[in-house]
Amino acid sequence: MLEAGVKVDQEFSTGGNGDTQRSAFMFACHSGSVTTIRALLKAVSNGLEMVFPIHFAIARDNLEMARQIVTSSDKELERNNLWEPFRHGDFIPLHIACLFSRSLAMIELLLSFGEAEANPLLRTCSRGMFADQMTSDQTVIEYLRSKRLCIIAALERERLKDLEQMESGIPYQIFIKPLSGQT
C-alpha cells in the first residue's frame, strides 16, 4: 500500500452498517500484525488516532505482540509509542492492563519497560487511583501493591536521610525554581 502511494492515515470503510472509517494503522493493530505496524510507523512521525500499538496488544491480551513492542531492539516502536497518558485520562499502559484484568506476565512486561522520569507504580490516573486499585485479580493486586509499598518506603528513607543531613548542620545545596522557570 505504501509503495502504491496510499497515505498512512487514509481511511477505509469497514463495510459495516454504521460504515465506520478506519485507517490502515487501525486495521494493522486490530489484526496484530507487528510487521505492518512497524512499516506504518516508519511512514509517519506521530501517533495515529491517539491509539498506539501497545493499547491494542493489551486490549487483545496479546503478550507476544506487547513483548515485541516493548522490547524492540531498534527502539523504533518506543520512539513512536509515546503512551501520551494525558490523552487517555492519565491512564498509562499499566493502568489499562489492570483495568482489563490482564495476566501477571503482561503486568511484569509493562513494568520492565517503565518510564525514565517516573516509576509507573507511583503514577495515578485522573481518578487518583494506582494500578493495583484498578484490578480485581488478587495475585496482581498483591504483586503490585507490595512493589509500590517498597518503593514508597525507600523514598521515605531517602527523605528522612535528607532531613537528618539538614538538621545536622552539614551544608547542602538546594535549587529554587521561581515562577519564571529559571533556577
C-alpha positions as CSV (number, residue, x, y, z in Angstrom):
1,M,0.0,0.0,0.0
2,L,2.7,2.4,1.0
3,E,4.7,1.7,-2.2
4,A,1.5,2.4,-4.2
5,G,1.3,5.8,-2.6
6,V,-1.6,5.2,-0.2
7,K,-1.4,7.7,2.7
8,V,-0.8,6.1,6.1
9,D,-3.8,7.8,7.6
10,Q,-6.0,7.1,4.6
11,E,-9.4,5.9,5.9
12,F,-11.2,2.9,4.6
13,S,-14.8,1.8,5.1
14,T,-15.2,-1.2,7.4
15,G,-18.3,-2.2,5.4
16,G,-20.5,-2.4,8.5
17,N,-24.0,-1.0,8.7
18,G,-22.6,2.1,10.5
19,D,-19.9,2.4,7.8
20,T,-17.1,3.2,10.3
21,Q,-14.0,4.6,8.7
22,R,-10.7,3.1,9.9
23,S,-7.1,3.7,8.8
24,A,-4.6,1.1,7.7
25,F,-2.9,1.6,11.0
26,M,-6.0,0.7,12.9
27,F,-6.5,-2.4,10.8
28,A,-2.9,-3.5,11.3
29,C,-3.2,-3.0,15.1
30,H,-6.5,-4.9,15.2
31,S,-5.1,-7.8,13.2
32,G,-2.0,-7.9,15.5
33,S,0.4,-7.6,12.5
34,V,3.6,-6.2,14.2
35,T,5.4,-6.1,10.8
36,T,2.7,-3.9,9.2
37,I,2.6,-1.7,12.3
38,R,6.3,-1.1,12.1
39,A,6.1,-0.3,8.4
40,L,3.2,2.2,9.0
41,L,5.1,3.8,12.0
42,K,8.1,4.3,9.8
43,A,6.0,6.2,7.3
44,V,4.6,8.7,9.9
45,S,6.2,10.6,12.7
46,N,3.3,11.0,15.1
47,G,0.8,8.7,16.7
48,L,-2.2,7.9,14.7
49,E,-5.8,8.2,16.0
50,M,-4.3,8.7,19.5
51,V,-4.3,4.9,19.9
52,F,-0.9,3.1,20.0
53,P,0.1,-0.5,19.3
54,I,0.6,-1.1,23.0
55,H,-3.1,-0.3,23.6
56,F,-4.2,-3.0,21.1
57,A,-1.7,-5.5,22.5
58,I,-3.1,-5.0,26.0
59,A,-6.8,-5.0,24.8
60,R,-6.3,-8.2,22.8
61,D,-4.3,-9.7,25.7
62,N,-1.5,-10.5,23.1
63,L,1.6,-10.9,25.3
64,E,3.8,-11.7,22.3
65,M,2.8,-8.5,20.4
66,A,3.3,-6.5,23.6
67,R,6.7,-8.1,24.1
68,Q,7.7,-7.2,20.6
69,I,6.5,-3.6,21.1
70,V,8.2,-3.1,24.5
71,T,11.5,-4.9,23.8
72,S,12.0,-3.7,20.2
73,S,15.8,-3.9,19.7
74,D,15.9,-0.9,17.4
75,K,13.7,1.2,19.8
76,E,11.7,2.2,16.7
77,L,8.3,1.5,18.4
78,E,9.5,3.0,21.7
79,R,10.2,6.3,19.9
80,N,6.8,6.4,18.2
81,N,4.8,4.9,21.1
82,L,4.8,7.8,23.4
83,W,1.9,6.5,25.5
84,E,0.5,10.0,25.8
85,P,-1.3,9.3,29.1
86,F,-2.9,12.8,29.3
87,R,-4.9,12.0,26.1
88,H,-6.1,8.8,27.7
89,G,-7.4,10.0,31.1
90,D,-3.9,9.8,32.5
91,F,-4.1,6.0,32.0
92,I,-0.6,4.6,31.3
93,P,-0.4,1.1,29.8
94,L,0.0,-0.5,33.3
95,H,-3.4,1.0,34.3
96,I,-5.1,-0.3,31.1
97,A,-3.7,-3.8,31.7
98,C,-5.1,-3.7,35.2
99,L,-8.5,-2.4,34.1
100,F,-8.7,-5.3,31.6
101,S,-7.5,-7.8,34.3
102,R,-4.6,-8.9,32.2
103,S,-2.1,-11.6,33.3
104,L,0.7,-11.1,35.7
105,A,3.1,-11.8,32.8
106,M,1.7,-8.8,30.9
107,I,1.9,-6.6,34.1
108,E,5.6,-7.7,34.6
109,L,6.4,-6.9,31.0
110,L,4.9,-3.4,31.2
111,L,6.8,-2.8,34.5
112,S,10.1,-3.9,32.8
113,F,9.6,-1.1,30.2
114,G,8.9,1.5,32.9
115,E,9.4,5.2,32.3
116,A,12.5,7.4,32.6
117,E,11.2,10.1,34.9
118,A,8.5,8.3,37.0
119,N,8.0,4.8,38.2
120,P,4.7,3.6,36.7
121,L,3.8,2.0,40.1
122,L,3.6,5.5,41.6
123,R,1.6,7.0,38.8
124,T,-2.1,7.6,39.4
125,C,-4.8,8.0,36.7
126,S,-7.0,11.1,36.5
127,R,-9.3,9.4,39.1
128,G,-6.4,9.3,41.6
129,M,-6.1,5.5,41.6
130,F,-2.9,3.4,41.5
131,A,-2.7,0.5,39.1
132,D,-3.2,-2.1,41.9
133,Q,-6.5,-0.4,42.7
134,M,-7.9,-0.9,39.2
135,T,-7.9,-4.7,39.1
136,S,-9.9,-7.4,40.8
137,D,-7.1,-10.1,40.3
138,Q,-5.8,-10.7,43.8
139,T,-2.5,-12.0,42.6
140,V,-1.9,-8.9,40.6
141,I,-3.0,-6.7,43.5
142,E,-0.6,-8.3,45.9
143,Y,2.2,-8.2,43.4
144,L,1.8,-4.5,42.5
145,R,0.9,-3.3,46.0
146,S,4.0,-4.9,47.6
147,K,6.3,-3.4,44.9
148,R,4.6,0.0,45.3
149,L,4.9,0.0,49.1
150,C,8.6,-1.0,48.9
151,I,9.2,2.0,46.6
152,I,7.4,4.4,48.9
153,A,9.3,3.1,51.9
154,A,12.6,3.6,50.1
155,L,11.6,7.2,49.1
156,E,10.6,7.9,52.7
157,R,14.0,6.6,53.9
158,E,15.7,9.0,51.5
159,R,13.6,11.9,52.8
160,L,14.5,11.1,56.4
161,K,18.2,10.9,55.4
162,D,17.9,14.3,53.8
163,L,16.1,15.7,56.9
164,E,18.9,14.3,59.2
165,Q,21.5,15.9,57.0
166,M,19.7,19.2,57.1
167,E,19.3,19.1,60.9
168,S,22.9,18.1,61.4
169,G,24.1,21.5,60.1
170,I,26.1,19.9,57.3
171,P,25.9,22.3,54.3
172,Y,24.0,21.0,51.3
173,Q,22.9,22.5,48.0
174,I,19.3,23.4,47.1
175,F,17.8,24.8,44.0
176,I,14.9,27.2,44.0
177,K,12.9,27.4,40.9
178,P,10.9,30.7,40.8
179,L,7.8,31.1,38.7
180,S,9.9,32.4,35.8
181,G,11.1,28.8,35.3
182,Q,14.8,29.6,35.8
183,T,16.9,28.2,38.6
